[in-house]
Amino acid sequence: MSGLISRISEITNYLNVDFLGGPKILKMNWVINFQKGATAFWVLGLMYYYQNDSDQAWVYLALHGSYGFAWLLKDMIFPDPKWQIRVTFGGAFVAIAAVLGPYWVFPFLLISPVLGVAHSGASWVGLTVAIAIHTLGLAIMLTADAQKYFTLKYEPGLITTGMYRSIRHPNYLGEMMIYGAYALVVSHWIPWAILAWVWIGIFSINIAMKERSMSRYPTWADYQKRTKYLIPGIF
């Protein structure tokens, strides 16, 4: 298993950082920040172009748009070191094509008539659930990332308290709740299929590589026994 994870890590690193070769002019966080920050304008553009001012469209704009600006704020105050690497233009293309770009499909499905005029997205019950999940997910993600950044800055080592006391990857849990909320607003199977690809094909690999990295600490075995991956006491 360790050898497989190492091989997957090498392939992932090549695709995200060195794909097609050439100069590494771009920083990965520039690529991510562009997509996150432009999301509100993308949604507004869709609403204007398709003349869709439904309640679902406005709620989607508020949720996904505000998340994008929250991400930019997070990157300014406590940036994630892993996104500071420089990548080739090919690596930036892979990031957009594999993950960031498909996220923009969500509002397109909701706002455009591509799914038929009868499709309007979630009911008010669904919107209420989505708003609640999104709010909690954003709080979990931001708190976990802030704790990790400032803890490692002043006391490097395995983080086992706070947001990391019961689960080992709270930032991934928060991110999954955030995008799951967007899929709820759209209320169609396509966003869930996109999320399945991201969660299984990308998040699970990243989590496995992170777990291998954390296993170098002496307290890892005990910490692993008393915690779960994403959901306290369950998984």
N, C-alpha and C positions, 0 to 999 in steps of 0.2 A: 504493500500500500504506500509506503514511504517513497519508493521509487516512482510509482505512478504519479504521486502528488508532485514530485520533483520535475518529472517530465511535463506535466500539465503546466506547472509554474513557468518552465522555460518557454513553452509555446505561448502562453498568455503574455509573458513579458515581451516576447518578440513582436507579437501582434499589436500590443498597446504602445510599445516604445520604439521599436526598430523597423516596423513593417515597411517594405519597399526601399529601405535605406535612405541615404541622403542626410542633409544637415538637420540637426535637432534645434530648430529655431523656436518652436512653440513649447510653452509649458502646459502640462496637462490641465492644470487648474484654469488656464485661460479658455481652453476648449469647453470645459465643464461650465464655467461661469457664463460664457456666452450663451449656451443653451438654456441654462437656468434663468438668467436675467432676461432673455428675450421671450420667454414663455408667455408672459402677460401680454406682450405686444402681438405674439402669434395668435393667441386666443381672441384678442380684440379685433385683429385683422379678419379672422374667420367670422366673427360675429357681424362685422360690417359688410364683408363680401357676400355672405349668405343671408343678410338681413334677419338674423336670428337673435332676438332679445328675450328669449325665454328665461324663466326663473332658473332652470337647470344650467343654462349657459352662464348666467351671471354668478351663480354659486361656484361653478367650475372655475371661472376667472378669478374669483376671490380666493379660492383654495390654492390652485396651482400657481397662480400669479404671485400670491404672497409668499408661498414656499420658495419660489425662485429668489425673491428679494431677501428672504431670511437666510438662504444659502450664501448669497453674496456677503451679507453681514457676518455670517459665521466665518467665511474665508478671510475676511479682513481682520477679525479679532482673534480667532484661534484656528488658523489654517491647518489642514491635515498634511503632514510632511510627505505622504505618499503621492499627493497630487502636485507636488512642486517639481517633479522630474521633468526634464525636457524630452520631447518626443519628435519623431519625424512627422511629415505631413501625412504619410501613410498610417502612422499610429493614431493620429487625430481622426482620420477618416474612419478607422475601425471603431473607435470610441463612439463616433456619431452614428455610424451605420448599425452597430450591434446593440447599443443601449439608448443613447441620448435621442437619436432620431425617432425610433419607434414610440417613445413616450409622447411625442407630438401627434401621433396617430389618435390618441385618446380624444382630445378635443375636436379633431376633425370628424371623427365618427359621431360625436354628440351634436355638433353644430351644423355640419353640412347635411344635405338630404340623401347622402349615399346609402343610409340604412332604411330609407323610405320615410315619407312624411309622417307616418304613424308613430315612428320612434322618437320619443321626446326625452328619453333618459329616465332617471329615477323619480319615484313619487316623492312627496314631501317626507314620508317616513324614511325612505331610502336616503334622501338628502340629509335628514337629521342624523341618521346613523353615520353617514359619511363625514359630516362635519365633526362629530364627536370623535370618531376614530382618527381623523386627520389632526385634530388639535392635540390629542394624547400622543400620537405618533411623532408629531413635530417636537413636542416637549421632551419626549424620551430621547429622540435623536440628538437634539441640541444639547441636552444635559449630559448625555453620555460622551459626546465628542468634546464638550468643554472639560468634563472631568478628566478624560484621557489626556487632553492637551496640557492642562495645567499640572496634573499629577506627574506626568513623565518629564515635564520641564524642570520640576524641582526635586522629584524623588523617583528616578527611573526604576523600573522593575515590574513585577506582575501586579496588576490592579485587581484587588479582590473586595473592595468596599463600595459603598454608594450604589450607583447604578449597576455595578458589576458584582454585587454581593450574591445574587441568586441566579443570574444568567451571565453567560460569557460574552455575548454579542448584542448588547442592548441597542447599539447604533444601527445594526442591521434590522432589528425588530422594528425600530422607529421608522426606518426607511420603507419597510414592507407595509406598515400600517398607512403611511402617507400615500403611497401609490395604489394601495388597495382601496383607499377612499376614492381616488379618481376613477377607478374601475367601477365602483359602486354608483357613482354619479352617472357614468355613461350607460350602465346597465345593459351590457352586451358581452358575449363570450370572447370577442376578439381582444379587448384589453387584458382579460385574464390569461389568454394564451400568450400574449406578450410578456406578462409578468411571470408566467411559468417558465418561459425561456430565460428571463433574467435571473429569477430566484434559483432555478435548478442549474442552469448552464454557467452562471457567473457568480452569484452570491455563495452558492454551496462550495465552489472551488476556492473562492477568497477566504471563506470561513475555515476550510480545511488547511489552507496554507498558514492562516493566522494561528490556528491551533498548534500546528507543527512548530511555529516560531515560539509560542508561549511555553511549549513543553520543555524548553531549555532551562526553565527556572526550577529550583529545588522544591518549591511549594506547589508545583503544578499538579502533581498526582492527587494531593488532598483537595485542592481547589476544584479539579475536574470531577471528583466523586460527589461533592456536595452541591454542584451547580448543574444547570441545564444549558442547552444551546441558546434558545430564544424565548421560551415560555416557562416561567417559574413553576417548578414541580411537575411539569408535563413533558416538555421536549427541549 
